[in-house]
Amino acid sequence: MSKKLTEPDEPAQKPKTYEKDEAGSYGREQLKNDLRFIAVFAFFFCLFRFFVYDWYIVPSSSMVPTLLIGDMPFVEKFTYGFCKHNIWFSPNLFPGRICFRDNVKRGEVIVFKHPYDAKNPEHNDINLIKRVVALPGDRVSLDKGVVVVNGERATLTYTGKMIYHDTHTHEYMDLELYEEKLPLSDSPVHKIAHRENREESPVSNFPEVIVPKGYYFVLGDNRDCSNDSRLNLGMIPEENLMGRAWFIVHSIGNGVRLWEFWLWLQNIRYDRLLKRIL
């Protein structure tokens, strides 16, 4: 009687897992690539905003009618070279300015860091925007609201009135509008505002001063409602310059904040988009 031969039992095989391992490896690699892309994008985005162009929200009515609360001016940063204030939080990486060509012009609208204030250190991280009216070495004064530079008077032409609602102070301002041509300036005519009876305003008269070397005399276009070089702000050191305002890239009215995107559609001021800042 022959014995039936049988094949020995094959050992149980482990389930194949290479597909799962490959999928997990692919997922991790994809995540690394995504994070690498985000990091590189963020790096170049920051470089762009630090050294090329940036944008800011206008927080006050000191530049009415040129700039309104909620306007977002596009700022050309490389125009005046670079300083520590070009970078967020102003790290003390280098003193003074680099690549500065001393090319600031009368009439330009500039963004700058608030000058150092030992009594109010919170002011030192504030970005401001004003108009340059006098350069280093200039003699500047105001006579009944008229800017005088080196003995030459600005030309003012009355154009009408406006009522402006300051959404921060909730104040309604009755303003008289003028076209101003600054003396000794190639900049185009721009608009400014005065309260009624500008000649009686306490800030419409300012004694003549000489702008020191390395400083600039700035004014807000809303002449009777601006803290500028006539008052506590003082003259602006060149190391605080951050750039030249070029045009309005975005504008939201009625006190709507930038993060309140659900209110944008009905509050965007479309007539101000891409408007050049004169």
NUVO-461785 format. One record per residue (C-alpha): x, y, z; residue in one letter. Coordinates in steps of 0.02 Angstrom, whole numbers. Example, Ala and Ser with C-alpha at 12.3 -4.5 7.8 and 13.67 -1.06 7.14 Angstrom:
NUVO-461785
[site [615,-225,390],'a'],
[site [684,-53,357],'s'],
//
This chain:
NUVO-461785
[site [0,0,0],'m'],
[site [76,159,-58],'s'],
[site [83,307,56],'k'],
[site [3,463,-17],'k'],
[site [130,599,-34],'l'],
[site [74,771,20],'t'],
[site [156,941,-5],'e'],
[site [218,1017,155],'p'],
[site [113,1163,213],'d'],
[site [184,1329,154],'e'],
[site [218,1451,295],'p'],
[site [87,1587,308],'a'],
[site [143,1743,213],'q'],
[site [134,1917,291],'k'],
[site [16,2036,204],'p'],
[site [102,2145,77],'k'],
[site [123,2322,146],'t'],
[site [232,2405,17],'y'],
[site [85,2497,-61],'e'],
[site [40,2574,106],'k'],
[site [221,2618,142],'d'],
[site [242,2698,-29],'e'],
[site [82,2799,-5],'a'],
[site [139,2859,166],'g'],
[site [311,2903,99],'s'],
[site [234,2998,-46],'y'],
[site [121,3094,73],'g'],
[site [266,3144,184],'r'],
[site [369,3198,35],'e'],
[site [224,3299,-34],'q'],
[site [202,3385,135],'l'],
[site [388,3428,138],'k'],
[site [375,3501,-37],'n'],
[site [223,3603,12],'d'],
[site [308,3670,168],'l'],
[site [465,3709,68],'r'],
[site [362,3804,-60],'f'],
[site [271,3902,76],'i'],
[site [436,3946,161],'a'],
[site [517,4005,-2],'v'],
[site [361,4104,-50],'f'],
[site [354,4186,122],'a'],
[site [540,4229,112],'f'],
[site [526,4317,-56],'f'],
[site [360,4396,-8],'f'],
[site [442,4474,145],'c'],
[site [591,4531,41],'l'],
[site [471,4613,-81],'f'],
[site [380,4706,57],'r'],
[site [540,4752,150],'f'],
[site [642,4819,4],'f'],
[site [535,4843,-152],'v'],
[site [352,4890,-124],'y'],
[site [237,4889,26],'d'],
[site [64,4951,72],'w'],
[site [-14,5030,225],'y'],
[site [-186,5081,286],'i'],
[site [-211,5268,312],'v'],
[site [-270,5281,493],'p'],
[site [-314,5466,511],'s'],
[site [-385,5617,420],'s'],
[site [-222,5716,420],'s'],
[site [-198,5695,231],'m'],
[site [-376,5736,175],'v'],
[site [-419,5766,33],'p'],
[site [-269,5678,-47],'t'],
[site [-289,5523,61],'l'],
[site [-443,5469,158],'l'],
[site [-458,5355,308],'i'],
[site [-459,5177,239],'g'],
[site [-354,5214,85],'d'],
[site [-210,5093,57],'m'],
[site [-65,5180,-30],'p'],
[site [62,5076,-125],'f'],
[site [234,5130,-64],'v'],
[site [394,5122,-168],'e'],
[site [529,5077,-42],'k'],
[site [688,5068,-145],'f'],
[site [673,5251,-201],'t'],
[site [762,5319,-48],'y'],
[site [877,5173,-13],'g'],
[site [854,5066,142],'f'],
[site [858,5081,330],'c'],
[site [814,4969,477],'k'],
[site [634,5034,472],'h'],
[site [606,4951,302],'n'],
[site [596,4787,399],'i'],
[site [453,4746,516],'w'],
[site [491,4786,699],'f'],
[site [644,4889,645],'s'],
[site [783,4768,697],'p'],
[site [946,4859,729],'n'],
[site [1040,4773,588],'l'],
[site [1131,4925,519],'f'],
[site [1139,5110,563],'p'],
[site [1079,5254,455],'g'],
[site [1034,5222,272],'r'],
[site [1116,5122,134],'i'],
[site [1102,5158,-54],'c'],
[site [1030,5330,-12],'f'],
[site [1045,5452,-157],'r'],
[site [980,5606,-65],'d'],
[site [840,5614,-194],'n'],
[site [690,5665,-89],'v'],
[site [593,5804,-178],'k'],
[site [481,5942,-116],'r'],
[site [299,5894,-139],'g'],
[site [322,5706,-126],'e'],
[site [208,5608,-10],'v'],
[site [315,5497,100],'i'],
[site [291,5359,227],'v'],
[site [407,5362,377],'f'],
[site [429,5294,550],'k'],
[site [379,5409,693],'h'],
[site [536,5494,761],'p'],
[site [606,5426,923],'y'],
[site [508,5487,1073],'d'],
[site [583,5445,1242],'a'],
[site [427,5506,1334],'k'],
[site [309,5402,1227],'n'],
[site [406,5247,1168],'p'],
[site [246,5173,1093],'e'],
[site [256,5309,960],'h'],
[site [419,5238,892],'n'],
[site [332,5094,803],'d'],
[site [201,5202,713],'i'],
[site [203,5226,524],'n'],
[site [152,5400,466],'l'],
[site [118,5479,298],'i'],
[site [143,5665,257],'k'],
[site [199,5782,118],'r'],
[site [377,5848,107],'v'],
[site [378,6037,90],'v'],
[site [558,6082,135],'a'],
[site [727,5996,116],'l'],
[site [887,6003,220],'p'],
[site [955,6180,220],'g'],
[site [789,6261,169],'d'],
[site [714,6408,262],'r'],
[site [529,6369,288],'v'],
[site [383,6458,370],'s'],
[site [194,6475,356],'l'],
[site [107,6643,335],'d'],
[site [-83,6638,358],'k'],
[site [-85,6459,293],'g'],
[site [32,6490,146],'v'],
[site [195,6391,140],'v'],
[site [350,6497,114],'v'],
[site [515,6412,64],'v'],
[site [675,6513,46],'n'],
[site [570,6671,28],'g'],
[site [459,6598,-109],'e'],
[site [272,6581,-73],'r'],
[site [162,6435,-123],'a'],
[site [17,6471,-240],'t'],
[site [-157,6432,-171],'l'],
[site [-313,6425,-280],'t'],
[site [-482,6404,-194],'y'],
[site [-587,6264,-272],'t'],
[site [-736,6238,-157],'g'],
[site [-793,6156,4],'k'],
[site [-821,5981,72],'m'],
[site [-888,5899,228],'i'],
[site [-781,5754,286],'y'],
[site [-834,5626,416],'h'],
[site [-687,5565,521],'d'],
[site [-738,5386,562],'t'],
[site [-610,5376,703],'h'],
[site [-659,5533,799],'t'],
[site [-838,5533,731],'h'],
[site [-815,5717,691],'e'],
[site [-888,5805,540],'y'],
[site [-765,5933,470],'m'],
[site [-814,6081,362],'d'],
[site [-663,6104,249],'l'],
[site [-613,6229,117],'e'],
[site [-518,6152,-28],'l'],
[site [-371,6229,-119],'y'],
[site [-252,6181,-257],'e'],
[site [-75,6210,-197],'e'],
[site [83,6232,-299],'k'],
[site [233,6223,-183],'l'],
[site [377,6343,-213],'p'],
[site [540,6279,-288],'l'],
[site [456,6114,-331],'s'],
[site [433,6018,-493],'d'],
[site [293,5914,-414],'s'],
[site [120,5934,-491],'p'],
[site [-17,6038,-412],'v'],
[site [-103,5946,-271],'h'],
[site [-256,5975,-161],'k'],
[site [-253,6030,20],'i'],
[site [-389,6073,146],'a'],
[site [-409,6208,279],'h'],
[site [-541,6239,408],'r'],
[site [-646,6393,375],'e'],
[site [-558,6556,417],'n'],
[site [-387,6477,391],'r'],
[site [-299,6640,425],'e'],
[site [-358,6632,606],'e'],
[site [-302,6453,637],'s'],
[site [-165,6439,769],'p'],
[site [-63,6327,654],'v'],
[site [-80,6438,500],'s'],
[site [67,6544,556],'n'],
[site [236,6467,592],'f'],
[site [398,6564,616],'p'],
[site [540,6535,494],'e'],
[site [659,6393,536],'v'],
[site [806,6317,445],'i'],
[site [789,6131,411],'v'],
[site [945,6045,481],'p'],
[site [1054,5931,376],'k'],
[site [982,5756,367],'g'],
[site [804,5812,409],'y'],
[site [643,5853,315],'y'],
[site [498,5971,352],'f'],
[site [330,5885,321],'v'],
[site [149,5940,326],'l'],
[site [-18,5850,317],'g'],
[site [-130,5905,174],'d'],
[site [-271,5932,300],'n'],
[site [-173,6081,364],'r'],
[site [-275,6126,518],'d'],
[site [-298,5945,575],'c'],
[site [-123,5871,562],'s'],
[site [13,5839,690],'n'],
[site [166,5873,584],'d'],
[site [331,5968,584],'s'],
[site [244,6124,651],'r'],
[site [192,6032,809],'l'],
[site [246,5885,917],'n'],
[site [305,5777,773],'l'],
[site [450,5891,730],'g'],
[site [562,5868,580],'m'],
[site [590,5695,509],'i'],
[site [766,5620,507],'p'],
[site [817,5540,342],'e'],
[site [850,5373,428],'e'],
[site [662,5362,467],'n'],
[site [607,5372,285],'l'],
[site [523,5213,224],'m'],
[site [468,5255,48],'g'],
[site [368,5363,-73],'r'],
[site [180,5341,-88],'a'],
[site [140,5305,-269],'w'],
[site [-44,5262,-295],'f'],
[site [-196,5197,-200],'i'],
[site [-207,5009,-219],'v'],
[site [-363,4984,-111],'h'],
[site [-488,5092,-18],'s'],
[site [-624,5048,107],'i'],
[site [-743,5179,177],'g'],
[site [-864,5197,322],'n'],
[site [-738,5141,452],'g'],
[site [-734,4961,390],'v'],
[site [-573,4873,442],'r'],
[site [-468,4772,322],'l'],
[site [-507,4605,406],'w'],
[site [-695,4634,393],'e'],
[site [-696,4561,217],'f'],
[site [-883,4522,221],'w'],
[site [-914,4711,221],'l'],
[site [-795,4751,79],'w'],
[site [-914,4738,-69],'l'],
[site [-1032,4876,-12],'q'],
[site [-895,4987,60],'n'],
[site [-752,4982,-67],'i'],
[site [-724,5155,-143],'r'],
[site [-702,5098,-323],'y'],
[site [-672,5275,-385],'d'],
[site [-511,5283,-282],'r'],
[site [-434,5117,-339],'l'],
[site [-268,5139,-433],'l'],
[site [-282,5328,-412],'k'],
[site [-112,5411,-423],'r'],
[site [-56,5508,-270],'i'],
[site [-8,5685,-321],'l'],
//
